[in-house]
Amino acid sequence: MPTPKQRLPYSIAGGGGGGRRAAAGSSVLPPVVVLVFLFVVAPSLFFVVRNGGRGHVHVASDPKGRNDNQEAVAMKNLKSILPKEVIDAIASSQQEAGALSLDFFRNHESPSWKTDDLVTDKSMYDKAKDENSVSEHDLPANKSLKDPDEHQVDTAAKIARRKLREKRREKRAMDLMRKDDEARVKLENAAIERSKAVDSAVLGKYSIWRKENENENSDSTVRLMRDQIIMARVYSALAKSKNKNDLFQELQTRIKESQRAVGEAAADADLHHSAPEKIRAMGQVLSKAREEVYDCRAITQRLRAMLQSADEQVRSLKKQSTFLSQLAAKTIPNSIHCLSMRLTIDYHLLPLEQRKFPRSENLENPSLYHYALFSDNVLAASVVVNSTIMNAKEPEKHVFHLVTDKLNFGAMNMWFLLNPPGKATIHVENVDEFKWLNSSYCPVLRQLESAAMKEYYFKADRPTTLSAGSSNLKYRNPKYLSMLNHLRFYLPEVYPKLDKILFLDDDIVVQKDLTGLWDVDLNGRVNGAVETCGESFHRFDKYLNFSNPHIARNFDPNACGWAYGMNIFDLKEWKKKDITGIYHKWQNKNEDRVLWKLGTLPPGLLTFYKLTHPLDKSWHVLGLGYNPSIDRLEIDGAAVVHYNGNMKPWLELAMTKYRPYWTKYIKYDHPYIRGCNLSE
């Protein structure tokens, strides 16, 4: 057994009681003194001896005299604060174990603490210094790095290298962030481009109109079930590829059940009562599939493939929708066709003396308010006339000049003979009886009789699929073959005795008195119309081919377009400026359709270029045939509302929110209308 004196240094370090025996030989150190030594004196002693009472490290190679002086100073300071027993214990420990120094630890190093790398390995030393050393600007002013009494550790070169390394780390971090941002932006741009290729349909579930009438969360359950079906399809494909036949069959069964529960539901209220049960059952199967066949990479690839397939289907369905909507817009409903046929039969059974309208002397009176209406739709024409007269302040001063084709001439006459517009004057004419309107005078008629135009309209090998024929269908509309559509460019020839006339389309509804339009000063211009251009749309470059030199030299691509449908024409200025001659010139240049496609608005823009006076927008509000987001206050304040577009108010595809503006001018209890099953 070693003696207590030999165990003293280790007993002190371990908190034992041999200290007093070494000093006094007969007593034991009090516990309080031991605790103070362990937790206060021992750490302080280590740092004092290590640092020599100063703020920097002194290596073991310092001169021995310097170390002895430092130890003497340290012991002198400790004697003032420690009991005599503790001082004697420290002295005994130093006699047997020697002074504590870094050399002691270097010479008796433990395998768990090696200091060679800290001294010899420059890179590791720099790294340790970077992490643990105090920077120069953090030191007190009285402890500068350039103190000659201290060892220089952080030299200027090392500080510069450290700053350089920090800059390099910052630069690498910035480069990584920039690359991440660039990659994210590229992905976002690609997604935006893909979304542009899939335009949302106006009549779709997620149209702007929906927000006004439906709760945003009304279809959350429907969307959950559809999402479950999508994930079930993904997992079923993975299960089949991994020969998990039982899981595959179970997923297929749940998919069919959920599809039957969802059906064609658009909101939660439309769901089958079994939907919650199907959701729970599907959720359990999906959890099971996730545990058995989950593969992040495979699921991502499958979802990407499904997305691309869905995009293709949306494009195809949109083309079909465009084709069918344009086809529906060209058709006449059976009820209106029935009305026209019955009226025609009754008109030809009517005696000749009963086929004349009263007040024919007003037809050429320039002091009255004259309207031009060219239509082959009896019901639509009746709404225009009825709405105008019902909102007129002096109906007896209004004169309607209605022109139709041979097929509908009898029906149009019979309707207004049975339903005269009050005290207003009306006259119906047949466009086929205008002998001056022939192919030698009218370029459009000559072009319509050409072989190229007939081939364009009646070509036998047209595309057989819905999507393939949708692109050109718009320009093959039968209305472009009818002179009723082009008669608006011959108003002075049709009404040579009139000075002003208001042109109206048959798809408009009049809501206010229009006599104020005759008082509008057109400032020497021929046409008064409401402009339709906004920031960048409905300008000339939307309708005309500016790659053609004839168009590019004579017109401004940013010139504002205007609307046909309600136009006040000064027929005196028309004749002075030879508007019809200008129209003929441009129509002849477009014989091969290189300046514009078929229609009347593009040649109208050319013919009345710089000859159109803009009217206040409250006179004419457009878009009720295609735009579901028109402000209701704007519609109610308009003098005329226009159902331009494919969704005409007499068709089933009309927007229901706008139909009442049109239907309130129809008498659904009329015998002819009731007999043809026309319903509101």
C-alpha positions in Angstrom: 0.0 0.0 0.0 1.3 3.4 -0.9 1.6 5.9 1.9 -0.9 8.8 2.2 1.9 11.2 1.3 2.5 9.3 -1.9 -1.2 9.3 -2.7 -1.6 13.0 -2.0 -1.7 14.5 -5.5 -4.2 11.9 -6.7 -6.3 12.1 -3.6 -6.6 15.8 -4.0 -7.5 15.5 -7.6 -10.0 12.8 -6.8 -11.6 14.6 -3.9 -10.2 12.2 -1.2 -9.2 13.0 2.4 -5.4 12.6 2.4 -4.6 16.3 2.3 -4.8 17.0 6.0 -2.9 13.8 6.8 0.0 15.0 4.6 0.0 18.4 6.2 -0.9 17.6 9.8 -0.7 13.8 9.8 -3.6 13.4 12.2 -6.8 15.1 10.9 -9.0 15.1 7.8 -9.8 18.1 5.5 -13.4 19.5 5.9 -15.7 18.6 3.0 -16.4 22.3 2.2 -12.7 22.9 1.6 -12.5 19.9 -0.7 -15.5 21.1 -2.7 -14.1 24.6 -3.0 -10.9 23.2 -4.2 -12.6 20.9 -6.8 -14.9 23.5 -8.3 -13.0 26.8 -7.9 -9.4 26.5 -7.1 -8.4 23.5 -9.3 -9.7 25.1 -12.6 -8.3 28.5 -11.6 -5.0 26.9 -10.8 -4.8 25.2 -14.1 -5.4 28.3 -16.1 -3.1 30.4 -13.9 -0.3 28.0 -14.3 -1.0 27.6 -18.0 -1.3 31.3 -18.8 1.1 32.6 -16.3 -1.4 35.2 -15.1 -1.6 36.8 -18.5 -4.0 36.5 -21.4 -2.0 34.3 -23.9 -0.6 30.8 -24.0 3.1 30.2 -23.2 4.6 27.1 -24.7 6.8 24.7 -22.6 10.0 25.9 -24.3 9.9 29.2 -22.3 13.0 29.8 -20.1 12.8 28.1 -16.7 13.4 31.2 -14.8 10.4 32.9 -16.3 8.2 29.9 -15.4 9.5 29.9 -11.9 8.8 33.6 -11.4 5.3 33.1 -12.8 4.6 30.1 -10.5 5.9 32.2 -7.5 3.6 35.0 -8.3 0.7 32.6 -8.7 1.3 31.0 -5.4 1.6 34.3 -3.7 -1.7 35.4 -5.1 -3.3 32.1 -4.0 -2.0 32.4 -0.4 -4.1 35.5 0.0 -7.4 33.7 -0.7 -6.9 30.0 0.2 -6.5 28.3 3.6 -3.2 27.1 4.7 -4.1 23.4 4.4 -4.9 23.8 0.6 -1.7 25.7 0.0 0.3 22.9 1.7 -1.5 20.3 -0.4 -0.6 22.1 -3.7 3.1 22.4 -2.6 3.3 18.7 -1.8 1.7 17.9 -5.2 4.3 20.0 -7.0 7.2 18.4 -5.2 6.1 14.9 -6.2 4.5 15.4 -9.7 6.3 18.5 -10.9 4.8 21.8 -12.2 1.8 21.6 -14.4 2.7 22.7 -17.9 1.9 21.9 -21.6 5.3 20.1 -21.7 4.0 17.6 -19.1 1.0 16.8 -21.2 3.1 16.6 -24.4 5.5 14.2 -22.7 2.8 12.1 -21.1 0.1 12.4 -23.8 -3.0 10.2 -23.8 -4.1 8.3 -26.9 -7.3 10.4 -26.8 -5.5 13.7 -26.9 -2.6 14.3 -29.4 -1.2 17.7 -29.9 1.3 16.9 -32.7 -1.2 17.8 -35.4 -2.0 21.1 -33.7 1.6 22.1 -34.0 2.9 20.4 -37.1 -0.2 20.3 -39.4 -0.5 23.8 -40.7 -3.9 23.4 -42.1 -5.3 21.9 -39.0 -3.7 24.6 -36.9 -5.3 27.3 -39.1 -8.7 25.6 -38.9 -8.5 25.4 -35.1 -7.3 29.0 -34.9 -10.2 30.1 -37.1 -12.7 28.4 -34.9 -11.3 29.2 -31.4 -9.0 32.3 -31.6 -10.2 35.7 -30.7 -10.2 38.1 -33.6 -8.2 41.3 -33.3 -11.1 43.6 -33.3 -12.7 41.7 -30.4 -9.7 42.2 -28.1 -9.6 45.0 -25.5 -7.7 48.1 -26.5 -5.0 47.5 -23.9 -4.3 44.0 -25.2 -3.2 44.5 -28.7 -1.9 41.6 -30.8 1.3 43.6 -31.2 2.1 43.6 -27.5 5.9 42.6 -27.3 5.4 40.8 -24.0 2.9 38.3 -25.6 3.3 35.5 -28.1 2.0 36.5 -31.5 -0.5 33.8 -32.7 -2.8 35.5 -35.2 -0.4 37.2 -37.6 -1.6 39.5 -40.3 -1.0 36.8 -43.0 -3.2 34.3 -41.1 -6.0 36.8 -40.6 -5.9 37.6 -44.3 -6.0 33.9 -45.2 -8.9 33.4 -42.8 -10.8 36.3 -44.4 -10.0 34.9 -47.9 -11.4 31.6 -46.9 -14.5 33.2 -45.5 -15.0 35.1 -48.8 -14.6 31.9 -50.7 -17.2 30.1 -48.6 -19.6 33.0 -49.1 -19.0 33.0 -52.8 -19.7 29.3 -53.0 -22.9 29.7 -51.0 -24.0 32.5 -53.3 -23.2 30.4 -56.4 -25.3 27.5 -55.0 -28.2 29.8 -54.2 -28.0 31.4 -57.6 -28.0 28.0 -59.3 -31.0 26.9 -57.2 -32.9 30.1 -58.1 -32.1 29.7 -61.8 -33.3 26.1 -61.8 -36.4 27.1 -59.9 -37.1 29.9 -62.4 -36.6 27.6 -65.3 -39.1 25.1 -63.9 -41.6 27.8 -63.2 -41.3 29.2 -66.7 -41.7 25.8 -68.2 -44.8 25.2 -66.1 -46.2 28.6 -67.2 -45.6 27.8 -70.9 -47.3 24.4 -70.5 -50.3 26.1 -68.8 -50.6 28.6 -71.7 -51.0 25.8 -74.1 -54.1 24.6 -72.1 -56.5 27.5 -72.2 -59.4 27.4 -69.8 -62.8 27.2 -71.5 -65.3 29.9 -70.7 -68.0 27.4 -69.8 -65.8 25.3 -67.6 -66.3 24.5 -64.0 -63.5 26.9 -63.0 -64.7 29.9 -64.9 -64.8 33.4 -63.4 -68.5 33.2 -63.2 -68.3 30.3 -60.8 -66.8 32.5 -58.1 -69.9 34.7 -58.0 -72.3 31.9 -57.4 -70.5 29.1 -55.5 -68.8 28.6 -52.2 -65.1 28.1 -52.8 -65.1 25.0 -50.4 -68.3 23.5 -51.8 -66.4 20.8 -53.8 -63.6 19.9 -51.3 -64.9 16.4 -50.8 -65.2 15.9 -54.6 -61.7 17.0 -55.1 -60.5 14.6 -52.3 -62.2 11.7 -53.9 -60.7 12.5 -57.3 -57.2 12.9 -55.8 -57.7 9.5 -54.2 -58.7 7.9 -57.5 -55.5 9.4 -59.1 -53.2 8.0 -56.4 -55.0 4.7 -56.6 -54.3 4.5 -60.3 -50.6 5.2 -59.7 -50.4 2.5 -57.0 -52.3 0.0 -59.1 -49.7 0.4 -61.9 -46.9 -0.1 -59.4 -48.6 -3.1 -57.8 -49.1 -4.7 -61.2 -45.4 -4.1 -62.1 -44.3 -5.8 -58.9 -46.7 -8.8 -59.2 -48.8 -7.7 -56.2 -52.0 -9.1 -57.8 -54.1 -9.0 -54.7 -53.3 -5.4 -54.0 -53.9 -4.5 -57.7 -57.3 -6.1 -57.7 -58.3 -4.4 -54.5 -57.2 -1.0 -55.8 -59.1 -1.5 -59.0 -62.2 -2.4 -57.1 -61.9 0.8 -54.9 -61.4 2.9 -58.0 -64.6 1.7 -59.6 -66.5 2.2 -56.3 -65.2 5.8 -55.9 -65.9 6.6 -59.6 -69.5 5.5 -59.2 -69.8 7.5 -56.0 -68.4 10.7 -57.6 -70.2 10.3 -60.9 -70.5 13.7 -62.6 -70.7 15.6 -59.3 -69.4 19.1 -59.4 -70.0 20.0 -55.7 -70.2 18.1 -52.4 -74.0 18.4 -52.5 -74.1 16.3 -55.7 -72.3 13.4 -54.1 -73.9 10.0 -53.4 -74.7 9.4 -49.8 -72.1 6.5 -49.7 -69.2 8.9 -50.5 -67.8 9.2 -46.9 -67.7 5.4 -46.6 -65.9 5.1 -50.0 -63.4 7.7 -48.9 -62.5 5.8 -45.7 -62.2 2.5 -47.6 -60.0 4.1 -50.3 -57.9 5.7 -47.6 -57.2 2.3 -46.0 -56.2 0.7 -49.3 -53.9 3.6 -50.2 -52.2 3.3 -46.8 -51.7 -0.4 -47.4 -50.3 0.3 -50.9 -48.0 2.9 -49.6 -46.4 0.4 -47.2 -46.0 -2.3 -49.8 -45.2 -0.7 -53.1 -44.2 3.0 -52.4 -41.4 4.2 -54.7 -40.9 7.9 -54.9 -39.1 7.9 -58.3 -41.7 5.5 -59.9 -44.6 7.6 -58.5 -43.1 10.8 -59.8 -42.6 9.3 -63.3 -46.2 7.9 -63.3 -47.7 11.2 -62.2 -45.7 13.1 -64.8 -46.9 10.7 -67.5 -50.5 11.1 -66.3 -50.1 14.9 -66.4 -48.9 14.9 -70.0 -51.7 12.6 -71.0 -54.2 14.9 -69.3 -52.8 17.9 -71.1 -53.2 16.2 -74.5 -56.8 15.2 -73.6 -57.6 18.8 -72.6 -56.2 20.1 -75.9 -58.2 17.6 -77.9 -61.4 18.3 -75.9 -61.0 22.0 -76.2 -60.7 21.7 -80.0 -63.8 19.6 -80.0 -65.6 22.1 -77.8 -64.7 24.9 -80.1 -65.9 23.0 -83.1 -69.2 22.0 -81.5 -69.8 25.5 -80.1 -69.2 27.1 -83.5 -71.5 24.5 -85.1 -74.2 25.2 -82.6 -73.9 28.9 -83.1 -74.6 28.5 -86.8 -77.7 26.4 -86.4 -81.3 27.6 -86.0 -83.2 25.8 -83.2 -86.1 23.7 -84.3 -88.6 25.9 -82.5 -87.5 29.1 -84.4 -87.4 27.1 -87.6 -91.0 26.0 -86.8 -92.0 29.5 -86.2 -90.6 30.7 -89.5 -92.3 27.9 -91.5 -95.7 28.5 -89.9 -95.5 32.2 -90.5 -94.5 31.7 -94.1 -97.4 29.4 -94.8 -99.9 31.8 -93.3 -98.4 34.8 -95.1 -98.9 33.1 -98.5 -102.5 32.3 -97.5 -103.0 36.0 -96.8 -104.8 38.1 -99.4 -102.6 40.7 -101.2 -104.4 43.7 -99.9 -103.7 42.6 -96.3 -99.9 42.3 -96.8 -99.2 46.0 -96.7 -97.8 47.9 -93.7 -99.4 51.3 -92.6 -97.7 54.7 -92.6 -95.5 54.0 -95.7 -95.1 57.7 -96.2 -92.7 57.9 -93.3 -90.1 55.6 -95.0 -88.3 58.4 -96.8 -88.9 61.2 -94.3 -85.3 62.4 -93.2 -86.7 64.2 -90.1 -87.6 60.9 -88.4 -85.4 58.4 -86.6 -84.5 55.6 -89.1 -83.1 52.2 -88.2 -81.5 49.6 -90.5 -81.9 45.9 -89.5 -80.7 43.1 -91.7 -81.6 39.6 -90.4 -83.0 36.2 -91.3 -84.0 35.4 -87.7 -87.7 36.3 -87.0 -87.6 36.0 -83.3 -84.3 37.9 -82.9 -85.6 40.7 -85.2 -88.8 41.0 -83.1 -86.7 41.5 -79.9 -84.7 44.3 -81.5 -87.9 46.1 -82.7 -89.9 45.5 -79.5 -87.1 46.6 -77.1 -86.4 49.8 -79.2 -90.1 50.8 -79.3 -90.8 50.0 -75.6 -87.9 52.2 -74.5 -88.5 55.1 -77.0 -89.9 58.4 -75.7 -91.8 59.1 -79.0 -92.4 55.8 -80.8 -94.4 57.4 -83.6 -91.1 59.1 -84.9 -89.2 55.8 -85.3 -89.0 54.0 -88.6 -87.6 50.4 -89.0 -86.1 49.3 -92.3 -85.9 45.5 -92.1 -84.2 43.5 -94.9 -84.2 39.7 -95.0 -83.7 36.9 -97.6 -86.1 35.2 -99.8 -86.6 32.2 -97.5 -87.6 34.3 -94.5 -89.4 37.2 -96.3 -92.9 35.8 -95.8 -92.3 34.9 -92.1 -90.8 38.4 -91.3 -93.8 40.2 -93.0 -96.4 38.0 -91.3 -94.9 38.4 -87.8 -94.9 42.2 -87.9 -98.4 42.3 -89.6 -99.7 40.3 -86.7 -97.6 42.1 -84.1 -97.2 45.8 -85.3 -94.7 47.9 -83.3 -97.3 50.3 -81.9 -97.2 53.7 -83.6 -93.8 53.1 -85.1 -93.3 52.5 -88.8 -91.9 49.2 -90.2 -91.0 48.0 -93.7 -89.7 44.6 -94.8 -87.7 44.1 -98.0 -86.1 41.1 -99.8 -82.4 41.5 -100.5 -82.8 39.2 -103.5 -85.0 41.9 -105.2 -82.1 44.5 -105.2 -81.3 44.3 -108.9 -78.4 46.7 -108.6 -76.7 44.2 -106.1 -75.0 41.9 -108.6 -71.5 40.4 -109.2 -70.5 43.1 -111.8 -70.9 45.8 -109.1 -70.2 44.0 -105.9 -66.8 42.4 -105.5 -68.0 40.1 -102.7 -70.6 38.5 -104.9 -68.1 38.0 -107.7 -65.7 36.4 -105.2 -68.4 34.1 -103.8 -69.1 32.9 -107.3 -65.5 32.1 -108.0 -64.2 28.5 -108.2 -61.6 29.2 -105.5 -64.3 30.3 -103.0 -66.6 27.4 -103.8 -63.7 25.0 -103.3 -63.0 26.7 -99.9 -66.6 26.4 -98.8 -67.7 23.2 -100.4 -64.5 21.2 -100.7 -65.3 17.4 -100.5 -62.2 16.3 -98.7 -62.7 18.4 -95.5 -61.2 17.1 -92.3 -63.3 14.3 -90.9 -62.4 14.7 -87.2 -63.9 17.3 -84.9 -60.5 18.6 -83.7 -59.0 18.8 -87.2 -61.8 20.9 -88.7 -62.2 23.4 -85.8 -59.5 25.8 -86.9 -61.0 26.9 -90.2 -64.7 26.3 -89.2 -65.1 29.9 -88.0 -64.3 31.3 -91.4 -66.7 28.8 -93.1 -69.7 30.3 -91.4 -72.7 30.4 -93.8 -73.4 34.0 -92.8 -70.3 35.0 -94.9 -72.0 33.7 -98.0 -75.1 35.8 -97.4 -75.3 39.4 -98.8 -77.2 40.4 -95.7 -73.9 40.4 -93.9 -72.3 42.7 -96.5 -75.3 45.0 -97.2 -74.1 47.4 -94.4 -71.5 48.8 -96.9 -74.3 49.8 -99.3 -76.6 51.9 -97.0 -76.7 55.0 -99.3 -77.8 52.7 -102.3 -80.5 51.0 -100.2 -81.8 54.3 -98.6 -80.9 57.1 -101.0 -83.3 59.7 -99.5 -82.0 59.5 -95.9 -79.4 61.7 -94.2 -78.6 59.6 -91.1 -79.4 56.0 -90.1 -78.7 53.9 -87.1 -77.5 50.4 -88.0 -78.5 47.6 -85.5 -77.5 43.9 -85.4 -80.1 41.3 -84.7 -78.3 40.0 -81.5 -78.7 43.2 -79.6 -81.3 44.4 -77.0 -82.1 48.1 -76.6 -82.6 49.3 -73.0 -82.9 53.1 -73.4 -84.1 55.7 -75.8 -81.6 56.0 -78.7 -82.7 59.3 -80.2 -79.8 61.1 -78.6 -77.5 59.4 -81.1 -78.9 61.6 -83.9 -77.7 64.6 -82.0 -74.1 63.4 -81.7 -71.7 65.6 -83.6 -69.5 63.3 -85.7 -67.1 66.1 -86.5 -67.2 65.5 -90.3 -66.7 61.7 -89.9 -69.0 59.0 -91.3 -69.3 56.4 -88.6 -70.1 56.8 -84.9 -69.2 53.7 -82.9 -67.9 52.5 -79.5 -64.2 51.6 -79.5 -63.3 48.1 -78.3 -59.6 48.3 -77.8 -57.9 48.1 -74.4 -54.3 48.1 -73.4 -53.1 45.8 -76.2 -56.1 43.9 -77.6 -58.8 44.6 -80.3 -56.4 46.8 -82.3 -55.9 46.7 -86.0 -53.1 44.1 -85.9 -55.6 41.6 -84.4 -57.7 41.6 -87.5 -55.4 42.5 -90.4 -52.3 40.9 -91.9 -49.6 43.6 -91.4 -47.0 41.4 -93.1 -48.7 42.4 -96.3 -47.2 45.7 -97.7 -50.6 47.0 -98.7 -51.7 46.9 -95.0 -48.4 47.9 -93.5 -48.0 51.0 -95.6 -51.5 52.4 -95.1 -52.5 51.6 -91.5 -51.3 51.8 -88.0 -51.2 48.4 -86.3 -52.0 50.0 -82.9 -55.0 51.9 -84.2 -58.1 51.2 -82.1 -60.8 48.9 -83.3 -64.5 49.6 -82.9 -67.7 47.5 -82.8 -70.3 46.8 -85.4 -73.7 46.2 -84.0 -74.8 49.7 -83.1 -73.5 52.4 -85.5 -74.8 55.8 -86.4 -73.9 56.6 -90.1 -73.9 60.1 -91.7 -75.1 59.1 -95.2 -74.3 62.6 -96.6 -70.6 62.4 -95.6 -70.7 58.8 -96.8 -71.5 59.9 -100.3 -69.0 62.7 -100.3 -66.1 60.5 -99.2 -67.2 57.6 -101.5 -67.1 55.0 -98.7 -68.6 52.3 -100.8 -65.8 52.9 -103.4 -63.1 52.5 -100.6 -64.7 49.3 -99.6 -64.7 48.0 -103.1 -61.0 48.8 -103.5 -59.9 46.9 -100.4 -62.3 44.0 -101.2 -60.7 43.6 -104.6 -57.2 43.5 -103.1 -58.4 40.7 -100.8 -59.7 38.3 -103.5 -57.2 35.6 -102.4 -57.8 36.4 -98.6 -54.3 37.6 -97.9 -55.2 40.9 -96.2 -57.8 39.4 -93.8 -60.0 36.3 -93.4 -63.7 36.4 -94.2 -66.0 38.7 -92.3 -67.2 42.3 -92.2 -65.3 43.9 -89.3 -61.8 43.8 -91.0 -63.0 45.5 -94.2 -65.0 47.9 -92.0 -61.9 48.9 -90.1 -60.1 49.6 -93.4 -63.0 51.4 -95.0 -63.7 53.7 -92.1 -60.1 54.2 -91.0 -59.8 57.8 -89.6 -63.5 58.3 -90.4 -64.9 56.9 -87.2 -66.0 59.0 -84.2 -65.8 57.3 -80.8 -69.0 57.2 -78.9 -69.4 57.0 -75.1 -69.1 53.3 -74.0 -72.4 53.5 -72.1 -74.2 53.5 -75.5 -73.0 50.0 -76.4 -71.9 47.2 -74.1 -70.5 44.1 -75.8 -69.5 40.5 -74.8 -72.8 39.0 -73.5 -72.2 36.1 -76.0 -68.8 35.1 -74.7 -67.7 37.0 -71.5 -69.2 35.7 -68.2 -67.6 38.5 -66.1 -69.2 41.7 -67.3 -70.2 44.0 -64.5 -73.9 44.0 -63.8 -74.0 47.7 -63.2 -72.3 48.2 -66.6 -75.0 46.2 -68.3 -77.9 47.9 -66.5 -76.5 51.3 -67.4 -76.0 50.5 -71.1 -78.3 51.8 -73.8 -77.7 48.7 -76.0 -76.3 45.3 -74.9 -74.8 43.1 -77.5 -74.7 39.3 -77.5 -71.7 39.1 -79.8 -70.1 35.7 -79.7 -71.3 32.1 -80.1 -73.6 32.1 -77.1 -76.6 33.7 -78.7 -79.6 34.2 -76.3 -81.9 32.1 -78.5 -79.5 29.1 -78.3 -79.4 26.5 -75.5 -75.7 27.3 -74.9 -76.5 30.9 -74.0 -75.3 32.1 -70.6 -78.3 31.9 -68.3 -77.3 35.0 -66.3 -77.7 37.2 -69.4 -80.7 35.6 -71.0 -83.4 37.6 -69.0 -82.3 40.8 -70.7 -83.4 39.2 -74.0 -86.3 37.0 -73.0 -88.3 39.8 -71.3 -89.2 41.2 -74.8 -90.7 37.9 -76.0 -94.4 37.1 -75.5 -94.3 33.4 -74.7 -98.1 33.2 -74.5 -98.3 34.1 -78.2 -100.1 31.4 -80.2 -97.3 30.9 -82.7 -94.6 30.8 -80.0 -96.6 28.5 -77.8 -97.4 26.3 -80.8 -93.7 25.8 -81.7 -92.8 25.0 -78.0 -90.7 28.1 -77.5 -90.2 28.3 -73.8 -88.4 30.7 -71.5 
